[in-house]
Amino acid sequence: MKYIVIGLGNFGSVLATRLTQMGHEVIGVDDHRSHVDELRDSLSSTICMDAADPEALKALPLDQVDMVIVAIGENFAASIQIVAQLRQMKIANIAARALNELHRTVLQALGVERIIFPEQEAAEVMAQSFELSGFLGSYRIDKDHYVMRFALPPALDGKTISQSEIERDGLQLLAVIRDSETRNSIGIRHNQKLVLDPLPPETVLTAGDIIVVYGQLASYNQFTRSLRDT
C-alpha cells in the first residue's frame, strides 16, 4: 500500500519508518528540514513543505495513495487545517492523530473515522503491563474494547478453563496458545506455538500458555485484580 505521512515528529517518524519496513511505500512530509533529512534514507521519499499551505498540499500525489495520515503532534490548528483541506479535496481515507478530546471532536466533525491517540493507547498498554506481569500486548477495537494477550498467571496453572473463571467478569476467551514439540522433515525436534483447538471447558491450563481474551478494559482490570488478591 501507499501512504503519505504528514508530520515527522516522534510519532510520525516511527509510524512512517515502520510502515516502510513492512514493505509499504511511504512519502514523509514535514516543514522541519531536520526531520526530513533524518528520514531521507529510511522512507520511499521525503518532502520538506508546509502542508497547511493549500497550494503545497495540492502538489502532493494525494490521489495516488491509499491513505493520508496526519500525524502532527503539537500544532492543533495546523492539524485541523490540513484535515479540512484534505476533505475539501475529496480525500476520503484519512487517519489523524488527536491531541485531546476537543481535537477528536473536531476531527470527527470533519468526517475522520480513523482517529489515533498514541499517547493514551501507549499509557493504557503500559498500565496493563504493570497490573499483570505476564501482559504481552493488546489490540484496541474501539474506545472500550480490546483483544489482549498475557502469559498464564501462576495462580491459574493446573486449573481447567472453567475453574480459571477467565470469562466470569465479562471477558471472552478467544484462544490458548501452547508450545508444542514437533519434528521437522529430518527428525530434528523443535518447539512451535500452536493454538489449542477445540477448547472445551475441561482443558487444563499449564505454565507457559498464552491466553488471548476479548472484552472491555474494565472487565480485564477486574480480572487482574481478582488474580492479585488470590
C-alpha positions as CSV (number, residue, x, y, z in Angstrom):
1,M,0.0,0.0,0.0
2,K,1.0,3.6,-0.4
3,Y,0.8,6.2,2.4
4,I,1.5,9.9,2.9
5,V,2.5,10.7,6.5
6,I,2.3,14.4,7.3
7,G,4.3,15.3,10.4
8,L,7.5,13.5,11.1
9,G,8.0,14.2,14.8
10,N,8.4,11.4,17.4
11,F,5.1,9.6,16.5
12,G,5.0,10.3,12.7
13,S,8.7,9.3,12.2
14,V,8.3,5.9,13.9
15,L,5.0,5.2,12.1
16,A,6.4,6.1,8.7
17,T,9.6,4.1,9.3
18,R,7.6,1.0,10.5
19,L,5.2,1.1,7.5
20,T,8.2,1.3,5.2
21,Q,9.9,-1.7,6.9
22,M,6.6,-3.6,6.5
23,G,7.0,-3.2,2.7
24,H,4.7,-0.2,2.1
25,E,5.6,2.9,0.0
26,V,5.6,5.9,2.3
27,I,6.0,9.6,1.5
28,G,7.0,11.6,4.6
29,V,6.1,15.3,4.8
30,D,7.3,17.8,7.3
31,D,8.1,21.5,7.5
32,H,11.2,21.0,9.5
33,R,14.3,20.3,7.3
34,S,16.0,18.3,10.1
35,H,13.1,15.9,10.4
36,V,13.0,15.4,6.6
37,D,16.8,14.9,6.3
38,E,16.8,12.4,9.2
39,L,14.4,10.1,7.4
40,R,15.6,10.7,3.8
41,D,17.2,7.2,3.6
42,S,14.5,5.4,5.6
43,L,11.4,6.2,3.6
44,S,10.4,5.9,0.0
45,S,10.6,9.7,-0.3
46,T,10.6,12.8,1.9
47,I,9.3,16.3,1.2
48,C,10.0,19.4,3.2
49,M,7.0,21.7,2.9
50,D,4.3,23.4,4.9
51,A,1.3,21.0,4.3
52,A,-1.0,23.7,5.8
53,D,-0.4,25.7,2.7
54,P,-3.3,24.7,0.3
55,E,-1.2,25.1,-2.8
56,A,1.6,23.0,-1.4
57,L,-0.8,20.3,-0.2
58,K,-2.3,20.1,-3.7
59,A,1.1,19.3,-5.1
60,L,1.3,16.0,-3.2
61,P,0.2,12.8,-5.1
62,L,-3.0,12.5,-2.9
63,D,-4.9,10.6,-5.5
64,Q,-2.2,8.0,-5.9
65,V,-2.0,6.8,-2.2
66,D,-4.3,4.5,-0.2
67,M,-4.3,6.7,3.0
68,V,-3.1,10.1,4.1
69,I,-2.0,10.1,7.8
70,V,-1.9,13.5,9.6
71,A,0.5,12.7,12.4
72,I,1.1,16.3,13.6
73,G,1.6,16.2,17.4
74,E,1.6,19.8,18.8
75,N,0.1,22.2,16.3
76,F,-3.7,21.8,16.8
77,A,-4.5,24.5,14.2
78,A,-2.3,23.0,11.5
79,S,-3.7,19.5,12.0
80,I,-7.3,20.8,11.7
81,Q,-6.4,23.0,8.7
82,I,-4.8,20.2,6.8
83,V,-7.6,17.7,7.5
84,A,-10.2,20.3,6.4
85,Q,-8.3,20.9,3.2
86,L,-8.0,17.2,2.5
87,R,-11.8,16.8,3.0
88,Q,-12.4,19.7,0.6
89,M,-10.2,17.9,-1.9
90,K,-12.5,14.8,-1.5
91,I,-9.8,12.7,0.0
92,A,-11.8,10.0,1.8
93,N,-9.2,7.8,3.5
94,I,-7.7,9.9,6.2
95,A,-6.2,9.0,9.6
96,A,-5.4,11.7,12.0
97,R,-3.6,12.0,15.4
98,A,-5.7,13.6,18.1
99,L,-4.1,15.6,21.0
100,N,-7.2,15.6,23.3
101,E,-10.9,15.1,23.3
102,L,-11.6,18.5,21.8
103,H,-9.3,17.7,18.9
104,R,-11.0,14.4,18.4
105,T,-14.4,16.0,18.4
106,V,-13.3,18.4,15.7
107,L,-11.8,15.6,13.6
108,Q,-15.0,13.6,13.9
109,A,-17.0,16.7,12.8
110,L,-14.7,16.8,9.7
111,G,-15.6,13.2,8.9
112,V,-12.4,11.5,10.0
113,E,-13.2,7.9,11.1
114,R,-9.6,6.8,11.9
115,I,-8.5,8.9,14.9
116,I,-5.3,8.0,16.7
117,F,-4.5,8.6,20.4
118,P,-0.9,7.2,20.5
119,E,-0.1,8.6,24.0
120,Q,-3.3,7.4,25.5
121,E,-3.1,3.9,24.0
122,A,0.6,3.5,25.0
123,A,-0.2,4.6,28.5
124,E,-3.1,2.1,28.8
125,V,-0.9,-0.8,27.5
126,M,1.8,0.2,29.9
127,A,-0.6,0.3,32.8
128,Q,-1.8,-3.2,32.0
129,S,1.8,-4.4,31.9
130,F,2.2,-3.1,35.5
131,E,-1.0,-4.7,36.6
132,L,-0.2,-8.2,35.4
133,S,3.5,-9.1,35.0
134,G,2.8,-11.5,32.1
135,F,0.9,-9.0,30.0
136,L,2.1,-9.3,26.4
137,G,0.1,-6.8,24.4
138,S,-3.3,-5.6,23.2
139,Y,-5.2,-4.5,20.1
140,R,-7.7,-1.8,20.6
141,I,-11.0,-2.4,18.9
142,D,-12.8,0.7,20.0
143,K,-12.8,3.1,22.9
144,D,-13.5,0.4,25.5
145,H,-12.9,-3.0,23.8
146,Y,-9.6,-4.7,23.4
147,V,-8.1,-8.1,22.4
148,M,-5.4,-8.8,25.0
149,R,-2.7,-11.4,25.3
150,F,-1.0,-12.4,28.5
151,A,1.1,-15.3,29.8
152,L,-0.9,-17.6,32.1
153,P,-0.7,-16.3,35.6
154,P,0.8,-18.7,38.2
155,A,-2.4,-18.7,40.1
156,L,-4.2,-20.4,37.1
157,D,-1.5,-23.1,36.5
158,G,-3.2,-26.6,36.6
159,K,-6.7,-25.2,36.6
160,T,-9.2,-26.0,33.9
161,I,-10.7,-23.3,31.8
162,S,-13.9,-23.4,33.7
163,Q,-12.1,-23.3,37.1
164,S,-10.0,-20.3,35.9
165,E,-13.1,-18.2,35.7
166,I,-11.5,-16.1,33.0
167,E,-14.9,-15.4,31.5
168,R,-16.5,-14.6,34.8
169,D,-16.0,-10.8,34.6
170,G,-17.3,-10.4,31.1
171,L,-14.2,-11.4,29.2
172,Q,-14.4,-13.8,26.2
173,L,-11.7,-16.4,25.9
174,L,-10.6,-16.4,22.3
175,A,-7.6,-18.7,22.3
176,V,-5.0,-20.6,24.3
177,I,-1.6,-20.8,22.7
178,R,0.8,-23.5,23.8
179,D,4.3,-24.6,23.0
180,S,4.3,-28.0,21.2
181,E,7.4,-30.1,20.4
182,T,7.5,-31.3,16.8
183,R,10.0,-32.9,14.4
184,N,11.0,-31.4,11.1
185,S,11.4,-33.4,7.9
186,I,14.9,-34.7,9.0
187,G,13.8,-35.6,12.5
188,I,15.2,-32.6,14.5
189,R,13.0,-31.6,17.4
190,H,11.9,-28.0,17.8
191,N,9.2,-26.1,19.6
192,Q,6.4,-24.1,17.9
193,K,3.4,-22.3,19.3
194,L,0.0,-23.9,18.4
195,V,-3.5,-22.7,19.2
196,L,-5.4,-25.3,21.1
197,D,-8.5,-26.3,19.1
198,P,-11.0,-27.4,20.2
199,L,-11.1,-25.6,23.6
200,P,-13.5,-27.4,25.9
201,P,-14.1,-26.1,29.5
202,E,-12.2,-29.1,30.9
203,T,-9.0,-28.1,29.1
204,V,-6.2,-27.9,31.8
205,L,-4.1,-24.7,31.6
206,T,-0.4,-25.1,32.1
207,A,2.6,-22.7,32.8
208,G,3.8,-21.2,29.6
209,D,0.4,-21.0,28.0
210,I,-0.5,-17.7,26.3
211,I,-4.1,-16.5,26.9
212,V,-6.0,-14.4,24.4
213,V,-9.2,-12.7,25.5
214,Y,-11.6,-10.1,24.2
215,G,-13.6,-7.6,26.3
216,Q,-13.8,-4.2,27.9
217,L,-10.8,-2.8,29.7
218,A,-12.8,-2.6,32.9
219,S,-13.5,-6.3,32.7
220,Y,-9.9,-7.1,32.2
221,N,-8.9,-4.8,35.2
222,Q,-11.4,-6.7,37.4
223,F,-10.0,-10.0,36.3
224,T,-6.4,-8.9,37.0
225,R,-7.4,-7.6,40.4
226,S,-9.1,-10.9,41.3
227,L,-5.8,-12.7,40.5
228,R,-3.8,-10.3,42.5
229,D,-6.0,-10.9,45.5
230,T,-5.7,-14.7,45.4
